[in-house]
Amino acid sequence: MTWQRPARGPVAQKIYAEAEKDRADNPQRYRFDPDAVAERATRRGEFPATLFADGWAEGLREYLGSAEQDGRLNAVGAKMALQSATGRLTAGARIIRYLNDNPAVPELTPPIVIIGGWRTGTTFLYRLLGTDPRLHAPLPAELAAPWLFTEPDHPPAAEISATASQLLHTLNPDMAIVHPSGPALPEECVLGMGTDLRNWGLTSMMRLPSYAGWLAAQDFTGTYARYREVLQLLATHDDRRFVLKAPAHTAELDHLIDTFPGLVVVQIHRDIVSTLTSGASLFAVYRSTYSDDVDPIEVGRAQVNQSELWFRRAIEARERAPAQAATFLDIDYQDLVSSPKGALQKVYSAAGMATPEDLDAFLGDHNRAHPRDAHGTHRYTAEEFGIVADEIRERFSFLQYR
């Protein structure tokens, strides 16, 4: 089987065509100019660049440079990259301005954080736990604009980002198959991170090899400290314990542990060939939204290289972590699939929490609300992405789970 770019419907084709015409007519709007982006962000938020997160200038330069040189972006992709950069700078400034005016922020109960490779069941477990009324799994709007939720009469989070979610699914309906999303579905931490433009999540949406290489050498201490502030803003009028999730935390596990001492880290492990193949398929679909030139073999190679880096870092971080710094729980993907009830019991035990009174009903309610493959079936093969099983198992022999 050969990988094929997801088909675009008539409405999507019109949107892409209009964007390309706009880029041809107004090329200045699509320039990857860091100074222009910074100026746009200050004008939009009506604040000086001095309020941007520390390190923003270098991060912006590296991100935009890679998007321009490496991204192979269509007009929709170029616009999205520029909007993402502007939005992250603006968010960082709004958070800093809020904290300057309101320095007293709540302390956080150590969160439960789910990590692991892409496509290992992290989303399923995360959103399942998020239905527990004692736990707070942040919604997209909360992560993108946490300052909106510092007032007791804040707007419902699920109503704020509905338009953006609808547009994404219009552009690429396959996105709903590989990763169902929406304004009422808890989302990954990366949506609230990277106000300094240091964010591994950006590399999942676009071809950004030089940016990814730069990220690998960066110190994420400040990035995680600022993410803690995001959660503190969300906790202003909500004392539920946070449950969080992002495969990208696997790469920065040491920073995660330092930022949230006493946290519970739940790492899910899946057969490495299945993990990499499914992850490559996910990335290919994501990138096809913003680029008309996606090479599946290259996507597979990037997925393999990135995953090796992330897994090796996670092993080293766990070996270095002081005994009381975190509680680690390892869950096998097959166990999660075959016995989600048993997996839940282990998570609650590790977190020092009682399980929901009727665990079977808890699971049943979630499964009825979110039936498997409701949007279609995610199909893929290793061959599409140049992934050779024997070679991968040998390369990742350092893992306990392969």
Secondary structure, DSSP 8 states (H G I E B T S, - for coil): ---------HHHHHHHHHHHHHHHH-GGGG---HHHHHHHHHHHHTS-GGGS-TTHHHHHHHHHHHHHHH--B-HHHHHHHHHHHHHHHHHHHHHHHHHHH----------EEEEESTTSSHHHHHHHHTTSTTEE---HHHHH-GGGGSSTT---GGGTSHHHHHHHHHH-TTHHHHS---TTS---GGGG--TTS--TTHHHHS--HHHHHHHHT---HHHHHHHHHHHHHHTTT---EEEEE-GGGGGGHHHHHHHSTTEEEEEEE--HHHHHHHHHHHHHHHHHHHBS---HHHHHHHHHHHHHHHHHHHHHHHHHS-TTTEEEEEEEHHHHHH-HHHHHHHHHHHTT----SSHHHHHHHHHHHS-TTTT------SGGGT--HHHHHHHTTTSS--
